[in-house]
Amino acid sequence: MATPKYERVLLKLSGEAFSGGADFGIDPSISTRVAKQVKQVVEMGVGVAIVVGGGNIWRGAAAEQAGMDRATADYAGMLATIINALSLQDALEKEGVTTRTQSAITVAQVAEPYIRRRAIRHLEKGRVVILAGGTGNPYMTTDTAAALRAIEIEAEVLLMTKNNVDGVYDTDPLKNPKARRLNRLTYLEALNMRLEVMDATALSLCLENRLPIVVFNFLAPRSIERAVSGEPIGTMISGEKENG
């Protein structure tokens, strides 16, 4: 088993990742795949918190464009993240991983309220903590929630996964077959490039708190374990510029 570089990490799973190859919904095989990888990382002695998105169930931006009130659309998106969190919780528990789901909005029947000190205590006891409901506020993305929660729980790195994205490219790889993957970026370079990998608010939070970000494809074999071990995978965004 690999030696971990980090003792505590926050993993951000996009909602779209849960749908697999479908446009909407949850592919149970994806939840199981994530759960098996997270189990490996937990067995390495690493504390794992997970923030989930909800784009596979609800897309607030599309609802707003159709005329829905933005705040209402965002709250609906928070509910979607809770569905994904419960799916992942079930998959983790089937793998024998002790899990707690906390939500930034109150859903007492299915999740604990998000309390920072309680989340940290769960991590100290070796439990995986799934953080749902975004920040609990409209106008904030789950990327921003991931950055905020990572800082709050004192995670050493933010592991950012996106659907069908294995890193950060200089141009859109879906449109430009010659797009080059960037192995390392500074926060300011990432902000100036206006990357679609994560929003500017989340990047700014990481910059201000010097929280490194690793962007990678979680569907690659052992990808989460490799990222936690500090292996070169995907793109590292930090305050350090790539040598050469």
N, C-alpha and C positions, 0 to 999 in steps of 0.2 A: 504494500500500500504506500502511495506517495506521501511525502512529508508536507504538511500544510505550511504555506507562507503566512496565512492569516489565521487568527484565533476566532474572529467573529466577522461574518459577512452578511450583506443584505443582497438578496437575489431579486431582481425585478423581472417578472414574467408579463409580457404583453398579453392582452386579452386575445388577440388574434392567434397567438401561439397555441391556445387551448383548442382551437377549431381544426387544427391539422390542415388538411388540404381543402376543407369546406369553407364556404363563405361565412357561415354562422354556426353557432352551437358549440358543443363540447365533444371532442373526440376522446373517449375514455382511455384509449391507448396512449395519448399524449400525457395525460395526468399520471398514468402509471409509469411512463418513461421518466418523467421528471422526478417522481417519488423514488424510483430506484437510484437515480443519480444523487438525490439529496441524502438518501440513506447512507450511501458510500461516504459522503462528505461528513455526515454526523459521526460515523464510525471512525473518522480520522480525528475526532475530538474538536471539530469546528462548530461554533455556534452559528446557527442559520436562521435568519428571518427572511420572509418572502413577502413582497408586495405584488399584488396581482392587478392587472388591468381588467377592462370589461368590454373591449371593442368587439369581441366575438358574439356578444349578446345585444349590446346597445351602443350606438354611435351618436353621442350627443351633438357633434358638429353637424351631422346629417339631419338630425331632428330640428336643430336650430335653423338650418337653411330652409327647412320645410315650414317654418313659421312658429315653432315651439319656443316658449320663453327659455332663455339660456340657462338660468338658474335651475328651472324645473328639469330641463334636459340633463344637466349635470348631476342632479340628485338621482335621476333614474339610472345614470351611469354608475353611480356609487352602489346602487342596489345590484347591478349586474356584477360588480366585482365580488360581492358577497356570495353570489351563486358560484362563481369560479373558485372562491376560497373554500367553500364547502366541498366542492368536487375534489380539489387538491387535498384537503384534510382527509377525506375518505380514502384516497389513494395512498397517502402516507401511512395512515393507521393500518391499512391492509398489509403494508410492508413492515409493520412492527415499529414504526417511528412514533413516539409520543408527540402529539401536536396540540397546539392551542391556536384558535382563531380569535383575533381581536378586531373590532370594527370601530372606525372613527364616527360612525353614526349608530344610534342605539337600535340593536336588534337582539334583545336580551335572550330570546328563546333559542338562538342559534350561535351566538358569539359573545365573548366578553367585550366590555367596552375597552377601547385602547387607553391604557394607562402606562406611561413610560416605565415607571419603576417595576410594575408587574411584568411587563414584557422582558425587561432585563433579567428579572428573577427567573422567569421561565427559561431563558437562554442559559443562565448559570446552572440550571438543573438539567441541561442537556435536551430540552424540548425545542422543537421547531415551532416558531411563531409565524403564523400567516396573518398579515396585516391587510385588512379589507377596508372599503369605504373611502379610499383616497385620503385626503387630508380632512375630510368632513365638510369641506367648503366648496361651493361652486367656483367656477373660473380657475380652478387649479387642476392640473393633469395628474395622472397617477405617476408620471415620471417625477414630478415635483414632490409628490408624496414619498416616493422611493428615496429621493435625495434627503428630504427632511427626516424621515424615519431612520435612515442610516446614520445621520448625524446624531439624532437623539439617543439611539441605542448604542452609540460609540462603536459602530462597525468600522472596520479598517479599510474596506473597499466596497464599492457598489458594482455588482455584477449585473450588467444590463443586457438582457436578451430581447431580440426582436424577431418577428416572423420572417423567415427566409433572408436574414441578414447575418453575415459572418464577420462583420467589422465595419469600419468607416471607410468610405471610398472618396476619391477626389471629385468624382462625378457619379451620377446615378448609374450603377452597373446594369440595371434593367434596360436602360436606354443607350448606354455606351459600352459596347463589348470590350473596349480598351481601357475601361476605368481601372484605376490602380488602388489597391487597398493600402491604407496607411496604417503602419504598425504602431506608431506612437504620435500623439498630438498633445499640445499644451491646451489648457482650458481656453486661453484667449484665441488660439488658432481655431478651435472648435466653435467658439462663439462667432468669430469673424466669418467662418464658412457657412454660418446659418444652417447647421446640419439638421436634417429631419430625424436623426437618430433619437434625439431627446430635445426638449424645449429649453429655451434660454433661461428660464427661471430656475430649472433644475441644475443646469450647468453653472449658473452663477452661484447657487448655494454650495455646490461642490468646490468651486474656485475659492470662495470666501473661507471655507472650512478645510481646504486642502484634502478633500476626499477623492482618492483616485477612482477612476471608472474603467471597467473592462467591458467592451462591447463584443459579443461573440454569439455564435450560433449554438444554442443548447442542444440541438438535435444531433450534433456531431458526437461520436463515441467518446465517453468520459469527459465531455467538455467542461462540465461544472467542476469536476474533480481537478482537471488540468488547470482551470482558472484559479481555483483555490490554492493550488500548489505553486502558483506563480509562473507556470510554463507560458511561453510566448504563444498566445492564442488570441485571435481577433485583433482588436485595437485597444491600446492603453491610452487613456486621457488623464493627464496629470500635470503638475507644474514643471515637469522635467522635459526638456526638448530631446528628441532622438539624436544620438551621437552620429556624426557623419552626415 
